[in-house]
């Protein structure tokens, strides 16, 4: 959420950000500023009436002390009317504040100046490439390998739950567990504290990270208990310090967390959903940073580098994209997508998004730090996948397959699996 004073002082910038992020209607800016002006006017009116009421109360006491009861009674009638009006104003102030805050939730974050302006993925910029994409035509897509070895059971997943909820069996189940352990261990070496987080969150948490009111259709809801299943560990982990004031000496806070993730993926279809490409339930290791605003863009680069090094250690070619304004999302100020090469599909697959939200999430969560004895400021939050499992699993199966159909285990995962082949 943007600060209302920032919007006032940078109206054109905010309206431009709305357009660059793919929205045509910028009228919300004018409306929210008008509501804020009404709110401030009502607050001022209430303050004046309370001040006058307090003055009258003292006057009543003085008159009563002088035995002038009739004069006092006249003033008491007036103050009674004032109190009624004050109650009305307080209700109006509350309604205006709620209206303003709801409108603020619907204004996207402002992109960093380094973000390319564009409407679609065609406008994203290649920031970095590593490794040589393998173009050997004998390599099979991962769904043929998993079917051959019985490693992923989609049919029983459909029977038990529904499409997009597969069972992992044997070698692939072990590969996924090995990757999770490896990713968490590497994050620990980089100074991240491991968390085990709840898989369900309440509405305040979903609102805090920006899942609502922007992404409700992508989330599974548990109506009876008013919970949301998490689409990523970003939601519970970033909310870990919600409504807290952090001491400057504690920064940066760095967390790593493995969770299953649930996404409805409404409208997904075609080649993008084949095999493990797009699931309703999948596992992910998430990296979250809560940092001093002065350091947030340096922290973004180190976050990106950490995710890239995981792919390098696995020997998987990748490319890193700097996302354009129209393709990076509602909440981000700057975002990198890291895509791994899938030799069996001959295409790039996203396995990590590394994002800086600046104060956008933290302001929603009232997540602040003590800058000095007299000043409390809003923190910056960042997160990135380190990494998302299904597409890393599929890339390993395709890249490490042998012509006889066996799949080698990447060197860094052998200590976790204990053998050379799955």
C-alpha atoms as one frame of an Amber mdcrd trajectory, in Angstrom:
protein
   0.000   0.000   0.000   1.297   3.444  -0.909   1.385   6.205   1.673  -1.382
   8.763   1.065   1.097  11.624   1.445   3.332  10.021  -1.194   0.344   9.890
  -3.557  -0.423  13.561  -2.892   3.136  14.624  -3.591   3.641  12.298  -6.582
   0.217  12.122  -8.199   1.476  11.996 -11.801   4.027   9.306 -10.935   1.354
   7.127  -9.310  -1.061   7.575 -12.222   1.741   6.674 -14.640   2.517   3.563
 -12.566  -1.123   2.458 -12.776  -1.046   2.761 -16.573   2.366   1.094 -16.907
   1.162  -1.834 -14.813  -1.649  -2.465 -17.245  -4.603  -0.534 -15.830  -6.382
   2.048 -17.980  -8.434   3.790 -15.302  -6.479   6.129 -13.029  -9.550   7.772
 -11.493  -8.925   5.920  -8.223  -6.141   8.434  -7.498  -8.468  11.424  -7.738
 -11.130   9.608  -5.714  -8.808   8.547  -2.906  -7.385  12.050  -2.603 -10.931
  13.493  -2.417 -11.935  10.991   0.277  -8.753  11.754   2.214  -9.515  15.467
   2.042 -13.039  14.824   3.389 -11.561  12.652   6.131  -9.092  15.331   7.185
 -11.842  17.943   7.173 -14.045  15.804   9.412 -11.150  15.054  11.764 -10.478
  18.798  12.044 -14.161  19.519  12.669 -14.255  16.894  15.402 -11.100  18.259
  17.039 -12.559  21.763  17.114 -15.825  20.546  18.654 -14.005  18.479  21.295
 -11.855  21.478  22.170 -14.933  23.688  22.439 -16.727  21.032  24.502 -13.790
  20.866  26.920 -13.804  24.635  27.249 -17.549  24.603  27.943 -17.105  21.886
  30.565 -14.683  24.097  32.457 -17.099  27.012  32.128 -19.937  24.881  33.529
 -17.833  23.923  36.517 -16.986  27.543  37.156 -20.654  28.661  36.960 -21.807
  25.847  39.208 -19.157  26.875  41.716 -20.562  30.396  41.624 -24.119  29.148
  42.160 -25.261  30.171  38.675 -27.162  26.947  37.955 -29.509  28.369  35.306
 -26.667  29.712  33.218 -24.841  26.429  33.665 -27.903  24.466  32.506 -28.052
  26.459  29.266 -24.449  25.582  28.497 -25.057  21.945  29.459 -27.781  21.752
  26.785 -25.388  23.105  24.185 -22.584  20.715  25.175 -25.032  17.822  25.007
 -25.814  18.763  21.402 -22.076  19.067  20.744 -21.450  15.560  22.088 -24.136
  14.149  19.814 -22.533  15.867  16.844 -19.099  14.630  17.907 -20.440  11.047
  17.886 -21.834  11.589  14.386 -18.513  12.993  13.189 -16.606  10.050  14.696
 -18.797   7.647  12.704 -18.274   9.712   9.538 -14.509   9.766  10.176 -14.480
   5.980  10.618 -16.429   5.391   7.398 -14.249   7.791   5.406 -11.078   6.187
   6.748 -12.298   2.695   5.854 -13.286   3.867   2.361  -9.931   5.574   1.838
  -7.931   2.597   3.096  -9.884   0.190   0.886  -9.152   2.403  -2.126  -5.465
   2.556  -1.191  -5.353  -1.256  -1.252  -6.346  -1.142  -4.940  -3.533   1.158
  -6.108  -0.471  -0.769  -7.377   3.089  -0.229  -6.262   5.271   2.235  -8.167
   8.000   0.558 -10.283  11.636   1.380  -9.618  13.185   3.677 -12.278  15.384
   0.799 -13.510  12.346  -1.312 -14.483  11.682  -1.375 -18.245   8.311   0.000
 -19.313   6.242  -2.499 -21.284   2.913  -4.264 -21.477   3.773  -7.937 -22.019
   6.488 -10.543 -21.471   7.976  -9.505 -24.828   9.144  -6.321 -23.102  11.095
  -8.130 -20.378  14.874  -7.736 -20.601  17.418 -10.546 -20.390  19.610  -9.624
 -17.427  21.876 -12.684 -17.347  22.364 -16.101 -18.906  24.354 -19.068 -17.598
  25.189 -22.362 -19.243  24.447 -23.671 -22.718  20.903 -24.908 -23.374  21.110
 -28.536 -24.490  19.415 -29.075 -27.802  19.989 -32.825 -28.227  16.838 -34.115
 -29.849  16.953 -37.533 -28.137  16.078 -36.097 -24.724  12.533 -36.916 -23.682
  10.183 -34.604 -21.764   9.918 -35.398 -18.070   6.356 -36.741 -18.291   7.572
 -39.609 -20.486  10.317 -40.427 -17.985   8.027 -40.292 -14.966   5.468 -42.499
 -16.696   8.120 -45.010 -17.720   9.462 -45.332 -14.162   6.181 -44.826 -12.298
   7.592 -41.792 -10.498   4.546 -39.490 -10.697   0.995 -40.770 -10.451  -1.455
 -38.256 -11.866  -4.393 -40.659 -12.161  -4.431 -41.605  -8.480  -3.987 -37.940
  -7.633  -7.153 -37.183  -9.601  -8.950 -40.014  -7.814  -7.918 -38.846  -4.343
  -8.196 -35.086  -4.860  -8.443 -33.821  -8.436  -6.378 -32.664 -11.404  -3.154
 -30.903 -10.474  -2.608 -32.879  -7.226  -0.225 -35.713  -8.217   1.475 -38.346
  -6.070   5.278 -38.420  -6.225   6.583 -41.981  -6.005   9.994 -43.507  -5.337
  12.845 -41.760  -7.147  11.070 -38.436  -7.749   9.792 -38.306  -4.160  13.388
 -38.798  -2.997  14.672 -36.232  -5.496  12.220 -33.635  -4.238  13.100 -34.308
  -0.600  16.798 -34.045  -1.450  16.278 -30.711  -3.203  14.344 -29.306  -0.259
  17.100 -30.281   2.170  19.795 -28.963  -0.139  18.074 -25.604  -0.682  17.437
 -25.112   3.047  21.018 -26.063   3.952  22.437 -23.616   1.418  20.187 -20.852
   2.731  21.412 -21.585   6.253  25.012 -21.153   5.073  23.973 -17.768   3.638
  22.622 -16.577   6.983  18.918 -17.352   6.628  17.023 -18.574   9.702  14.811
 -21.578   9.010  11.106 -21.332   9.834   8.321 -23.877   9.728   5.191 -21.874
   9.019   1.412 -22.448   9.123  -0.109 -23.610   5.846  -3.310 -21.624   6.402
  -3.516 -17.859   6.963  -6.229 -15.422   7.961  -7.526 -12.508   5.937  -5.230
  -9.964   7.604  -2.178 -11.977   6.542  -3.408 -12.355   2.962  -4.088  -8.632
   2.827  -0.715  -7.820   4.344   1.308  -9.327   1.512  -1.091  -8.185  -1.198
  -2.812 -11.453  -2.089  -6.109  -9.687  -1.455  -7.784  -7.754  -2.913  -5.636
  -8.601  -5.973  -5.370 -12.397  -6.237  -8.453 -13.855  -4.527  -9.319 -16.001
  -7.557  -5.953 -17.778  -7.349  -6.353 -18.838  -3.708  -8.163 -21.758  -2.110
 -10.523 -20.638   0.661 -11.740 -22.510   3.752 -15.015 -20.631   4.351 -16.071
 -22.269   7.607 -12.944 -21.114   9.433 -12.240 -18.049   7.259  -8.774 -19.246
   6.289  -6.840 -19.139   3.024  -4.444 -21.909   1.977  -1.073 -20.335   1.302
  -0.046 -19.746  -2.336   3.553 -19.374  -1.120   5.431 -19.261   2.190   5.895
 -15.543   1.498   2.503 -14.930   3.107   2.989 -16.425   6.585   6.710 -15.643
   6.790   6.460 -11.960   5.834   3.563 -11.621   8.303   5.707 -13.198  11.046
   6.605  -9.698  12.306   3.328  -7.957  11.444   2.437  -5.063  13.806   5.945
  -5.056  15.266   8.681  -2.445  15.615  12.098  -3.959  14.883  15.294  -2.568
  16.360  17.775  -1.339  13.769  20.523  -3.632  15.091  18.359  -6.692  14.269
  18.275  -5.911  10.535  18.361  -7.502   8.077  16.009 -10.325   9.036  16.432
 -13.288   6.665  14.200 -16.360   6.696  14.014 -19.581   4.708  10.897 -21.737
   4.776   9.744 -24.850   2.958   5.997 -25.333   2.502   3.557 -26.906   0.130
   1.785 -24.208  -1.880  -1.732 -24.167  -3.298  -2.902 -22.198  -6.330  -6.140
 -22.558  -8.213  -4.424 -21.521 -11.464  -7.775 -20.498 -12.918  -7.701 -20.279
 -16.699  -4.473 -22.265 -17.167  -4.479 -24.568 -20.164  -2.437 -26.006 -23.048
   1.235 -26.981 -23.123   2.017 -24.931 -20.001   0.120 -27.417 -17.822   1.622
 -30.651 -19.179   3.289 -32.920 -16.615   4.778 -30.991 -13.682   4.725 -27.648
 -15.475   1.750 -26.243 -13.594   0.108 -27.822 -10.558  -2.514 -26.875  -7.993
  -0.301 -28.151  -5.178   3.478 -28.002  -5.243   6.422 -27.543  -2.887   8.675
 -24.539  -2.693  11.528 -23.220  -0.587  10.978 -19.506  -0.028  13.466 -16.823
   0.971  12.148 -13.708   2.749  14.052 -10.584   3.756  12.952  -7.714   5.998
  15.487  -4.932   5.649  16.538  -1.346   6.188  15.132   0.677   3.244  18.625
   1.993   2.506  19.817  -1.543   1.741  16.841  -3.069  -0.043  18.147  -2.945
  -3.614  21.511  -4.407  -2.623  19.564  -7.108  -0.794  17.541  -7.773  -3.950
  20.706  -8.432  -5.943  22.083 -10.816  -3.291  18.712 -12.607  -3.225  18.842
 -13.052  -7.003  22.444 -14.260  -6.875  21.609 -16.835  -4.212  18.833 -18.364
  -6.331  21.086 -18.363  -9.407  23.903 -20.157  -7.549  21.552 -22.991  -6.642
  20.913 -23.656 -10.338  24.613 -23.354 -11.132  25.442 -25.928  -8.440  22.848
 -28.242 -10.002  24.422 -27.676 -13.434  21.186 -26.385 -14.961  21.394 -23.634
 -17.607  19.215 -20.631 -16.809  18.423 -17.088 -17.792  17.439 -14.193 -15.544
  14.880 -11.696 -16.791  14.290  -8.176 -15.522  10.512  -7.950 -15.634   8.805
  -5.012 -17.314   6.137  -2.897 -15.625   3.209  -4.750 -17.171   4.504  -8.232
 -16.382   5.859  -7.942 -12.858   2.720  -7.777 -10.745   0.655  -5.454  -8.605
   2.814  -5.395  -5.478   6.405  -5.305  -6.748   8.705  -2.348  -7.265  11.266
  -4.489  -9.080  11.280  -8.145  -9.985  13.598 -10.698 -11.565  12.334 -14.001
 -12.942  14.814 -16.866 -13.195  14.016 -19.484 -15.819  15.662 -22.893 -16.123
  16.198 -24.582 -19.473  14.050 -27.651 -20.111  15.933 -29.757 -22.693  13.083
 -32.250 -23.053  10.619 -29.481 -23.892  13.090 -27.113 -25.551  11.792 -24.144
 -23.586  12.440 -21.963 -20.552  10.523 -22.592 -17.318  10.265 -20.114 -14.445
  11.628 -21.487 -11.159  12.098 -18.305  -9.128  10.833 -14.752  -8.837  12.955
 -12.386  -6.758  11.110  -9.211  -5.815  11.547  -5.987  -3.892   8.263  -4.585
  -2.568   9.898  -1.601  -0.859   7.433  -0.461   1.861   4.300  -1.635  -0.007
   3.704  -4.792   2.042   5.208  -3.484   5.266   2.847  -0.505   5.358  -0.141
  -2.856   5.090   1.281  -4.899   7.961   2.443  -1.977  10.110   5.903  -3.541
  10.004   8.339  -0.855  11.142  11.781  -0.239  12.598  13.192   2.206  15.090
  15.429   4.462  13.026  16.525   6.366  16.114  15.107   7.284  19.517  12.578
   9.710  18.039  11.804   8.227  14.625   9.966   5.079  13.536   9.925   4.222
   9.816   8.371   1.551   7.597  10.616  -1.358   6.607  11.197  -2.852   3.153
  10.328  -6.480   2.349  11.708  -8.829  -0.302  11.184 -12.432  -1.242  12.278
 -14.990  -3.780  11.898 -18.681  -4.537  14.954 -20.597  -3.569  13.644 -22.587
  -5.435  10.212 -23.804  -6.635  10.363 -27.585  -6.858   8.245 -29.015  -9.711
  10.054 -27.355 -12.604  13.475 -27.885 -11.035  12.577 -31.559 -10.680  11.446
 -31.746 -14.304  14.582 -29.918 -15.518  16.833 -32.346 -13.625  14.979 -35.377
 -15.003  15.371 -34.061 -18.540  18.946 -32.768 -18.231  20.352 -35.779 -16.349
  18.620 -38.523 -18.315  20.743 -41.053 -20.182  19.855 -42.602 -23.516  18.941
 -45.866 -21.758  16.243 -44.001 -19.791  18.054 -43.887 -16.457  18.457 -40.549
 -14.659  21.709 -39.580 -12.936  21.687 -37.782  -9.592  23.340 -34.320  -9.607
  26.597 -34.358  -7.639  25.401 -31.950  -4.924  22.358 -34.144  -4.220  24.185
 -37.472  -3.847  24.748 -36.995  -0.089  20.982 -36.696   0.328  20.002 -39.578
  -1.961  22.946 -41.937  -1.450  23.321 -43.308  -4.959  24.317 -42.292  -8.501
  20.963 -42.851 -10.226  17.353 -42.368  -9.190
